[in-house]
Amino acid sequence: MSVLIFVEISEGKAKPSSLEAVGYGAKVAEQLNVQANALVLGEIDQSELENLGGYGATKVLHVNDARLNKGIIQAFANSLGQAVEKENAQVVVLAKSSLGDAVAARVAGRLKAGLTSNVVELPDTSNGFRVKRSIYTGKAFANTDVTSEKKILAIKKNIFQVEPTEAKANVEAFEPNLAEADFGVNITNTEKAATDGVPLPEADLVVSGGRGLKGPENWGLVEELATILGAATGCSKPVSDLHWRPHHEHVGQTGVKVSPNLYVAIGISGAIQHLAGVNSSKCIVVINKDPEAPFFQAADYGIVGDAFEVVPKLIEAAKAKL
């Protein structure tokens, strides 16, 4: 018996959300008195694999198959399914993401496992297996009893903080039985993301702008503050619809959902669709000249003022402190 954690990688490193998943999975393994193992697919440095031990993984199964670098979902799902069977995993843990959702659904169908998404706390194993999850785009919570023999938990980003240690994991090569059909998608070309900055879904700090900035020519304020803070940049839906910013920066119910430690909203009124994408943020700072802007109701800190006066002062202050 074991707990198996699926680890996503990007640019040769484990994603921060997956490191949270490893820490979470290790705690679940402690509860069940079993071992926590991790699965990593694709090319990555040996040291990165061993360092997963610092987050709680005892053993890391590594599939060093260059074909997996293309991120083909069926190949990932079949690899994870076979790893679950090999390790006799009772619980599978992974970070909730676009890739995680697609992989988890396929593995759950294959193994007839109960799949619970948006998990926000460790399970209650005192009487069965009950997990708390976020529902209605973060407006409420539900407690779900998972009764299947195998269980898959997709944890919400930024709900489980881990402090890495110097421990090292044992790394074991794993060769799943993958057919050519698993790589049926023919990818002829790949391109790097449009930005070299912090990936928005993984960012701990996000600075977003809305129509209050009046035009794309004023976006330097957002970018400068984001650069100083080491933050990702985002925008509201109207801004992306107007083509002021690319669509991959659109934060909201129909765009990217973020869970940073700090979310700064500049000139965004706070429509319910936008709030649905940011309400998991630990701290929300709103800058808007309209004191009646709905976003102030959700803000931890609010500044009523003109963005063109307030943001330069924030940039000055940030430069002095950082």
N, C-alpha and C positions, 0 to 999 in steps of 0.2 A: 504494500500500500504506500502511496505517496501523494504529494501535491505537486503538480507540474505547472510551471509558469512559462507562458509564451512571451518571448522577448523580441520586440521589434528593434531593428537597427536602422540608422541613417548616417551616411557619411562615415561608415566604419565604426560607429559607436552605438551603444544602447541608448534608446530614446529615454529622456527623463521620466516620462509616464510609465515606461516599462520597468524602470528602476523602482518606482513606487509599487508597481505590481509585484516585483520580486520581494520587497519588504513585506507587503501585505500577505503574499502567499506563504512566506516563512512563518508569519504569526499564525496563520490558519493551520500550518503543519504542526506548530507547537500545540495548538488546541487539540488536534487529532492524534498527537503523539506519533507522527510519521515524519518522513524526510521531505524536504523541499528541494525539488530539482527544477532546472530551467532548460528551455529549448531555444536555441539560436539558429536561424537559417541564413546562410549566405556567408560571404567573405568578411572576416573581421579579425583583428589582431588577437593572438593568444592571450595577451595581458588583459584585454578587455573582457574576455571570457572568464579568466581567473578572478577578476575584480568583482564579478557578480557574487562571489562569496562574501564580500563585505556588506552586501545587502540581504544576506540570509540564505543564499542558495548553497546547498552542500555539493551538488553535482550539476554540471552543465553538459547537456547533449548538444553537440555541434554538427550540423550538416553543412559541410564545406563543398557545396555544389554551386558553381558559378551561375548555373541557369536560374537559381533562386534569387539572384541579384535583380532580376527583372520584376520581382514581386507578383508573380502570377498566383492568384488566389487559390485556385484548385490545387496547385502543387504545395502551397503552404498548408492548406487544410488537410491534405492527405498525409503530409509529413507529421503534423501535430497529432492526427488521429492515430497513426502508427506508434508515435512516441508515447501516447497515453496508454496504449495496449502494452507496449514494451515495459513501461514502468509501473503498470497496474495502478495508474493514478486514479484516486477517488475524486479529487477536485482539480479542476483546471482553472487557472487564474490568468487573466490578461487585461491589458489596459483597454478601455473603451475608446475606439478610434474607428475611422472608416475601414481600415484594414482589419482591425480586431473584430468589428461587427460581422464582416463578411466571412472571416475564417471561423468565428465562433458558431455562427448559424449552421455552417456546413458540417462542422465536427459534431455539434449537438444532434443533427439529423442522423449522422452516421452511427453515433454511439448511443442514441436514444437517451441523451443526457438532458437534465433540466438546465435551461439557460436563463440566468438572471443578469440583467444589464443595469447600468447606472448604480452599482452598489456603492454605498457611502460609509459603511461601518463593517467591522469584523463580524462574522456570523455568530449567532447565539447557538452554541452546541450543547447547552445544558439539558435540552429536551427536544431532540431532533436536530434540524439544521434550518435555522431561520435567518434570513438576511434582510437588511433594511436597504431600500433603494429609493432613488429620486424619481418622481413621476410628474407629469404635467409640466414639462420643461422647468423643473426645479421648484414648482410652487407647492408641492406636497411630497409626503413620503409614504411608502407602503412597506409593510412587513410581509415577506413572502416565505412560506414554508416550502423547502425544496425536498421532495420525497424520493426522487430518482436515485438509483444506485450511484451513477456518476453525475457530477455537478460542474457546471461551467459558470464562473463569475467574471463579469466584465466590470472592472472598477472605474469609477469616475475619477478624472484627473484631479490632483491636488486635494485629495481628501485623506491621504495617508502619508505623513511625513516620515522619512527615514534618515538616520544618521549613519553613513557607512563606516565600517570598521576596517581593519587591515587584514581581515580573514580572506583566504583564497579558496576558490572552489576547485574541485577536481574536474578536469575537462575530459570528456569521453567522445570520441568520434561516433557518429550515428549515421547509418546509411539506410534510409527508408527505401522501400521498393516503389520507385516512381516510374511510371510508364510515360511514353512520349505524349500520350493523351493528356497527361497532367499539365503539359506545357503547350496545350493546343492553341493558345493565343499567339499569333505571330507578331511580335513587336519589331517593327522595322527601324524605328528611330526613337531616341529618348532625349529629352532636354532638361537642363537644370531648372530649378524653380526661378521664377522671374526676379526674385530678390536674393541677395547674399546675406540678408539680415537674419534675425531670429525667426524661425518658423512659427507662424501665428498659433497653430493648435497646441504647440508645446511651450509657448512663452509663459514665463512667470510674471512678466510685466508687459502691459499692452497700452499703447497710446492711440486713441481713435479720434477721428474728426468727422464732423457732419456738415450739413449745408450752412451752418453758421459761419464757416470759413469763407463763404461767398464765391469760391472758385478754386480750380486746381493750382492756380499761380500762387496761392497762399499756403500750399501744403508744406512748405519749408518749415513752418512753425511746428507742425506735428513731427516731421522727420528729425528736426534738430533736437527736440525734447526727447524723442525716442532714442536717438543715438547716444545722448548723454546718460540716459538711464539704463541703456542696454536693453531696450524694450523692442517688441514687435510693433508694427503699425497696422491699424485697422481702420474701418470706416463704416458708416451707416449705409443701408440699402439705397436710399436716394442718391447718395454720392456715387456708388458704383453704377447705378442705372444711368446717371448723367455722364458716365465715363470720365469722371474726374480721377477715379482710382480704379485699378483692376478688380475684377470680380472676386479674385481669391482673397482680397482683403475685407470683403463684406462680412461683418459680424452680425449675427442675428438668427432668428428661428429658421430662416431659409438659407442662411449662409454658414459661416464657421461659428461653432459654439466654443467659447473659451472659459477657462477656469483659472485665471492668473491670481497671484497674490495681490496685484494692484492693477486696476483698470481705470484709466484716465479718459474721460469723455469730454471732448472739446466741441462745443457748438452742436451737440446732439440733443434733440428735444426729449427722447426717451419713449418712443412708441413701443407698444407692448411686444411687437415682433422683435425689436432690438433688445429689450430687456430679457426676453426668453433666451437670448444667446450669451448673456453676460451675468445672469443672476447667481451663478456659482462662484463668482469672483469673491476673494476674501475681503477686499477693500475697494470701494468704488468712489472715485473723485469726479465730480461733475463741475464743469465750467460752462456757464450759460448766462447771457445777459437778461433772459426772461425768468423772473423769480417764480413764475407759475409753471415752468417746464416740468412735465411729469417725472423726468429723470431724478429730480431732487428728492422725490418720495422714496427712491431706492438707494440714494447715495449715503455713504458713510460720512463724506465730507463734501460740502458744496460751496462754490464760489460764484456769487452773482456779480457778473461783470463782463465787459467786452473782451472776447478772446484775444483780440489784437493788442490789448493793454495788459491782460493778466498773464498770458503765456510767455511773453518776453521776460517778465519778472520772474516767472518760475524757472526759465532757462538760466537766467542770471544766478538765481539762488542755487540751482542744481550744480552749476559750474563751480561755484564757490565751495560747495560741500563735497563734491565728488572728485 
